[in-house]
């Protein structure tokens, strides 16, 4: 991927937030709190019990027009970006390491709202945003160890990431979509594996796929879609 340098910086704000998993909705901005019990001890809230102990806090960045954010720290592993753009022209979001070409998370034109995912090495990154309007980028690094088990039935539009799901062996997918393109993959929450599910050329006759463990379904499409996995 070509690294694009920009010189006009947007006015940006940065927020650190607690995130537990990702769906087609933006991450919440509040984590659980410790509450003192009647006996004087600490009682952990239900939200804290559900959040993996080794999951990094989410990071939210907002701005307008072209912008660069330096020193974005990633622990390494599954990284999900939830991005929105309110503009008419090009919109692109990249995470660029100090010694590489980077990862393209959004490449669109006009208004945009969606999620995409990559497995990224740990380190310090530059967040590069090309836009012509207001934008928001939420960086999430889920580390779930459990999730909902198939059967899975989801529907959406455009680019979305759903999960976590706990897969166990061989699964049979099916789906439908409106538009010209669709691609569906399962991304592991614990390693760097990515398993193909189907695309526009195989959606009418998809084959079974094998995946064991906790993963997220990443859907990339230019229209509405529905997916079922047994």
ROZA-977761 format. One record per residue (C-alpha): residue number from 1; residue in three letters; x, y, z. Coordinates in steps of 0.5 Angstrom, whole numbers, padded with zeros to 4 digits. Each point is the difference from the previous one (the first is absolute). Example, Ala and Ser with C-alpha at 12.3 -4.5 7.8 and 13.67 -1.06 7.14 Angstrom:
% ROZA-977761
[1 ALA [0025 -0009 0016]]
[2 SER [0002 0007 -0002]]
This chain:
% ROZA-977761
[1 UNK [0000 0000 0000]]
[2 UNK [0002 0007 -0002]]
[3 UNK [0002 0004 0006]]
[4 UNK [-0003 0007 0000]]
[5 UNK [0003 0006 0003]]
[6 UNK [-0005 0006 0002]]
[7 UNK [0002 0007 0002]]
[8 UNK [-0007 0003 0002]]
[9 UNK [-0002 -0003 0007]]
[10 UNK [-0007 0000 0003]]
[11 UNK [-0002 0003 0007]]
[12 UNK [0000 -0007 0003]]
[13 UNK [-0002 -0003 0007]]
[14 UNK [0002 -0006 0003]]
[15 UNK [-0004 -0004 0005]]
[16 UNK [0002 -0007 0003]]
[17 UNK [-0006 -0005 0002]]
[18 UNK [-0001 -0007 0002]]
[19 UNK [-0003 -0004 -0005]]
[20 UNK [-0002 -0007 0000]]
[21 UNK [-0001 -0003 -0007]]
[22 UNK [-0003 0003 -0006]]
[23 UNK [-0006 -0001 -0004]]
[24 UNK [-0003 0005 -0005]]
[25 UNK [-0002 0005 0006]]
[26 UNK [0006 0005 0002]]
[27 UNK [0004 -0002 0006]]
[28 UNK [-0003 0003 0007]]
[29 UNK [0004 0005 0004]]
[30 UNK [-0001 -0003 0007]]
[31 UNK [0003 -0006 0003]]
[32 UNK [-0002 -0003 0007]]
[33 UNK [0002 0003 0006]]
[34 UNK [0002 -0003 0007]]
[35 UNK [-0005 0000 0005]]
[36 UNK [0001 0000 0008]]
[37 UNK [-0004 -0006 0003]]
[38 UNK [-0003 0000 0007]]
[39 UNK [0006 -0003 0003]]
[40 UNK [0005 0005 -0002]]
[41 UNK [0003 -0005 -0006]]
[42 UNK [0000 0002 -0008]]
[43 UNK [-0006 -0003 -0004]]
[44 UNK [0001 -0001 -0007]]
[45 UNK [-0005 0003 -0005]]
[46 UNK [-0003 -0005 -0005]]
[47 UNK [0003 0004 -0006]]
[48 UNK [0007 -0001 0003]]
[49 UNK [-0001 -0007 0001]]
[50 UNK [-0002 -0001 -0008]]
[51 UNK [0005 0004 -0002]]
[52 UNK [0007 -0004 -0002]]
[53 UNK [0005 0002 0005]]
[54 UNK [0006 0001 -0005]]
[55 UNK [-0005 0004 -0005]]
[56 UNK [0003 0007 -0001]]
[57 UNK [-0004 0006 0000]]
[58 UNK [-0003 0003 -0006]]
[59 UNK [0002 0006 -0003]]
[60 UNK [-0005 0006 -0003]]
[61 UNK [0003 0005 -0005]]
[62 UNK [-0004 0006 -0003]]
[63 UNK [0001 0005 -0005]]
[64 UNK [-0002 0004 -0006]]
[65 UNK [0004 -0001 -0007]]
[66 UNK [0007 -0003 -0001]]
[67 UNK [0003 -0002 0007]]
[68 UNK [0006 -0004 0002]]
[69 UNK [0000 -0002 0008]]
[70 UNK [0007 -0003 0002]]
[71 UNK [0002 -0005 0005]]
[72 UNK [-0006 -0004 0000]]
[73 UNK [0002 -0006 0004]]
[74 UNK [-0002 -0007 -0002]]
[75 UNK [0001 -0006 0004]]
[76 UNK [0000 -0005 -0006]]
[77 UNK [-0005 -0005 -0002]]
[78 UNK [-0008 0001 -0003]]
[79 UNK [-0001 0008 -0001]]
[80 UNK [-0007 0002 -0002]]
[81 UNK [-0001 0007 -0002]]
[82 UNK [-0007 0003 0000]]
[83 UNK [0000 0007 -0004]]
[84 UNK [-0005 0005 -0002]]
[85 UNK [0001 0005 -0005]]
[86 UNK [-0005 0006 -0002]]
[87 UNK [0002 0003 -0007]]
[88 UNK [0000 0000 -0007]]
[89 UNK [0006 -0003 -0003]]
[90 UNK [0006 -0005 0002]]
[91 UNK [0000 -0003 0007]]
[92 UNK [0006 -0004 0002]]
[93 UNK [0003 -0003 0006]]
[94 UNK [0007 -0003 0001]]
[95 UNK [0004 -0003 0006]]
[96 UNK [0007 0001 -0002]]
[97 UNK [0006 -0003 0004]]
[98 UNK [0007 0003 0001]]
[99 UNK [0003 -0005 -0005]]
[100 UNK [-0006 -0002 -0005]]
[101 UNK [-0005 0002 -0005]]
[102 UNK [-0006 -0001 0005]]
[103 UNK [-0007 -0002 0000]]
[104 UNK [-0006 0002 -0004]]
[105 UNK [-0006 0000 0004]]
[106 UNK [-0005 0005 -0004]]
[107 UNK [0001 0002 -0007]]
[108 UNK [-0007 0003 -0002]]
[109 UNK [-0003 0006 -0003]]
[110 UNK [-0005 0005 0003]]
[111 UNK [-0004 -0002 0006]]
[112 UNK [0003 -0006 0004]]
[113 UNK [-0002 -0004 0006]]
[114 UNK [0003 -0007 0001]]
[115 UNK [0005 -0005 0003]]
[116 UNK [0006 -0004 -0003]]
[117 UNK [0005 -0004 0004]]
[118 UNK [0008 -0002 -0001]]
[119 UNK [0004 -0004 0004]]
[120 UNK [0006 0005 0002]]
[121 UNK [0007 -0001 0003]]
[122 UNK [0001 0004 0006]]
[123 UNK [0003 0007 0000]]
[124 UNK [-0001 0007 -0001]]
[125 UNK [-0004 0002 -0006]]
[126 UNK [-0002 0006 -0003]]
[127 UNK [-0007 0001 -0002]]
[128 UNK [-0001 0004 -0006]]
[129 UNK [-0007 0002 -0002]]
[130 UNK [-0002 0003 -0007]]
[131 UNK [-0007 0004 0000]]
[132 UNK [-0003 0006 -0002]]
[133 UNK [-0005 0000 0006]]
[134 UNK [-0001 -0002 0007]]
[135 UNK [0002 -0007 0002]]
[136 UNK [0001 -0005 0006]]
[137 UNK [0005 -0006 0001]]
[138 UNK [-0001 -0005 0005]]
[139 UNK [0006 -0005 0001]]
[140 UNK [-0002 -0006 0004]]
[141 UNK [0004 -0006 0001]]
[142 UNK [-0004 -0005 0003]]
[143 UNK [0002 -0006 0003]]
[144 UNK [-0006 -0005 0002]]
[145 UNK [0001 -0007 0002]]
[146 UNK [-0007 -0002 -0001]]
[147 UNK [-0006 0002 -0004]]
[148 UNK [-0007 -0002 -0003]]
[149 UNK [0000 -0007 -0003]]
[150 UNK [-0003 -0001 -0007]]
[151 UNK [-0005 0000 -0003]]
[152 UNK [0001 0007 -0002]]
[153 UNK [-0005 0005 -0003]]
[154 UNK [0002 0007 -0002]]
[155 UNK [-0002 0005 -0005]]
[156 UNK [0003 0007 -0002]]
[157 UNK [0003 0005 -0005]]
[158 UNK [0007 0002 -0002]]
[159 UNK [0006 -0002 0004]]
[160 UNK [-0002 -0003 0007]]
[161 UNK [0004 -0004 0005]]
[162 UNK [-0004 -0005 0004]]
[163 UNK [0001 -0004 0006]]
[164 UNK [0003 -0003 0004]]
[165 UNK [-0002 -0007 -0002]]
[166 UNK [0003 -0007 0003]]
[167 UNK [0000 -0004 -0006]]
[168 UNK [0002 -0008 0001]]
[169 UNK [0002 -0004 -0006]]
[170 UNK [-0004 0000 -0007]]
[171 UNK [-0005 0005 -0002]]
[172 UNK [-0005 0001 -0005]]
[173 UNK [-0001 0008 -0003]]
[174 UNK [-0005 0003 -0004]]
[175 UNK [-0002 0007 -0002]]
[176 UNK [-0003 0005 -0005]]
[177 UNK [0002 0007 -0002]]
[178 UNK [-0002 0006 -0004]]
[179 UNK [0005 0003 -0003]]
[180 UNK [0006 -0002 -0005]]
[181 UNK [0005 -0002 0006]]
[182 UNK [0000 -0004 0006]]
[183 UNK [0006 -0003 0004]]
[184 UNK [-0001 -0004 0007]]
[185 UNK [0006 -0003 0004]]
[186 UNK [0001 -0002 0007]]
[187 UNK [0006 0003 0004]]
[188 UNK [0002 -0003 0006]]
[189 UNK [0000 0004 0007]]
[190 UNK [0006 -0004 0002]]
[191 UNK [0005 -0001 -0006]]
[192 UNK [0001 0003 -0007]]
[193 UNK [-0004 -0005 -0003]]
[194 UNK [-0005 0002 -0005]]
[195 UNK [-0005 -0005 -0003]]
[196 UNK [-0004 0001 -0007]]
[197 UNK [-0007 -0001 0000]]
[198 UNK [-0003 0003 -0006]]
[199 UNK [0000 0005 -0005]]
[200 UNK [-0004 0003 -0006]]
[201 UNK [0002 -0006 -0004]]
[202 UNK [-0002 -0006 0004]]
[203 UNK [-0005 0003 0005]]
[204 UNK [-0005 -0004 -0005]]
[205 UNK [0003 -0006 0002]]
[206 UNK [0005 0000 0006]]
[207 UNK [0004 -0005 0003]]
[208 UNK [0001 -0002 0007]]
[209 UNK [0005 0003 0004]]
[210 UNK [0004 -0002 0006]]
[211 UNK [0002 0004 0006]]
[212 UNK [0001 -0001 0007]]
[213 UNK [0000 0005 0005]]
[214 UNK [-0003 0007 0001]]
[215 UNK [0000 0005 -0006]]
[216 UNK [-0003 0006 -0003]]
[217 UNK [-0004 0000 -0007]]
[218 UNK [0002 0005 -0004]]
[219 UNK [-0004 0002 -0006]]
[220 UNK [0002 0005 -0005]]
[221 UNK [-0006 0002 -0005]]
[222 UNK [-0003 0005 -0004]]
[223 UNK [-0007 -0001 0001]]
[224 UNK [-0005 -0004 0005]]
[225 UNK [0002 -0007 0002]]
[226 UNK [-0002 -0006 0005]]
[227 UNK [0004 -0005 0002]]
[228 UNK [-0002 -0007 0004]]
[229 UNK [0005 -0005 0002]]
[230 UNK [-0002 -0007 0003]]
